[in-house]
Amino acid sequence: MLGTHCTYIYYDTWQDLLSAAKNKEVDILFLAQKTENRLHYFNFTDTVLIQKNKILSSVKKYRQTNIEELYGKKVAVVHGSAIEEYIQLNYPQIIIIESQSETDSLKKLLKEEVNYTIVEPVRASYYMKQNNIDNLYITGEFPYDYKLRIATRSDIPILNIILNKALDQISPSEKKALALKWGYEKEIFFDKQLLFNIGIVFILAFIFIFYLTLLNRKLHATQKSLSKINETLEQRVQEEVEKNRQKDLAMLNQSRFAQMGQAINMIVHQWRQPLNNIALITQTLTLYSKRDKLTHENIEKFQENILLQTKQMSQTIDDFRDFFKDQKEKKEFFLNETLNSLVKIVEPILEKSQISLQVKEVETLAVNGFSNELAQALLNIIYNAKDALLSNRNSQRMIKISLTKEANQAIISIEDNAGGIPQNIITEIFKPYFSTKGNSGTGIGLYMAKIIIQEHMNGSIEVINTDDGALFQIKLPLI
């Protein structure tokens, strides 16, 4: 797909591979799980493949093994793997026995050196067949899925950009077909026919790689003549990357201009009442002066009232200045405070549009990231909900915002009763320049919200339709 040659390097253990990656001996890992530790030396693409993990035992059971039954038991996992980090963080009650590979884990289980191991079924089936391992059984589900991505060296960011662009060229139907071809959409375990098919595929793959090796040797003689073409290709890639970077900057600036317009509208709305009050005070002062009723006591009273109105206007400016202030570094902040500041800003506009706002919070929840960027992402979602409600004939317009906690994640939900998003476009709304508002919409609000939440906050965002309208759900990792 990329049209470039890659050299494949084999390592005996996963830990050896990670060590080589840290030492910059390899540039790309084709299937790796994104973890906090690996972000120090890897960039990751979007998810390529999702693998479900199972609890495996040497004893056949007639009921499902739950996670609590692993407490105090010896469980074999591959040293340096993402699942080892996950167990250490979330289930310290489990006794981890480190192995050098998945095959090593299966052998330890067969020899009863451990009570359980945690495996991904398709690969485990292959390793069992390859090593003549039998009498092992799935006894339960493990609540951790591998969301595998392509990892690249963090000091070569262009690799990540190129691979992401390449992955975008693969349609969802092609990805589905690949998953079905390799068995990742099935729940059948240790299927003999599947094992046979996998064996055939691996043999064909080996023959194909061997053929490519021979072909590469033959092409070595023409390498000099291709060097100039490669230089030209590298230049074109750099130009394309620069174009994409400029496009992203333009979109970011466009989003900021749109939010500045929203801010000006909100400031105008909140200033209108104090200005009206000041105008009334001025008229009253003039009337008192004409009737010779203007006393020192009256002047002090009017002065105090005018100062109160100007203080309210000044506070409005402070609120909006803090809200749109740029942050250069990630910081720990409380989601409750961010939501309260956001509600303080949007509530007057929603009241003017006769939209009821309901906010529900749990205990104080802390996350790490950019509080102002998150608030602006939420503001984009709320404004979309407002526009949808204004175009809807529902007389009881409502937006609900809730902050809840689930395991080690904070969940922010924003729900409206505007009738929902048509099913034929619900998967398109996070794409850049996609808008249902015609010329009045920029089509970048939800796209920027997705970028902020996923890339800047290390979270996730999704939207579904409810019985009454649309529900946006944002998940962020807690500190």
Secondary structure, 3 states (H helix, E strand, C coil): CCCCCCCCCCCCCHHHHHHHHHCCCCCEEEEEECCCCHHHCEEECCCCEEEEEEEEECCCCCCCCCHHHHCCCEEEEECCCHHHHHHHHHCCCCEEEEECCHHHHHHHHHCCCCCEEEECHHHHHHHHHHCCCCCCEEEEEEEEEEEEEEEEECCCHHHHHHHHHHHHCCCHHHHHHHHHHCCCCCCCCCCHHHHHHHHHHHHHHHHHHHHHHHHHHHHHHHHHHHHHHHHHHHHHHHHHHHHHHHHHHHHHHHHHHHHHHHHHHHHHHHHHHHHHHHHHHHHHHHHHHHCCCCCHHHHHHHHHHHHHHHHHHHHHHHHHHHHCCCCCCCEEEEHHHHHHHHHHHHHHHHHHCCCEEEEEECCCCEEEECHHHHHHHHHHHHHHHHHHHHCCCCCCCEEEEEEEEECCEEEEEEEECCCCCCCCCCCCCCCCCCCCCHHHCCCCHHHHHHHHHHHHCCCEEEEEECCCCEEEEEEEECC
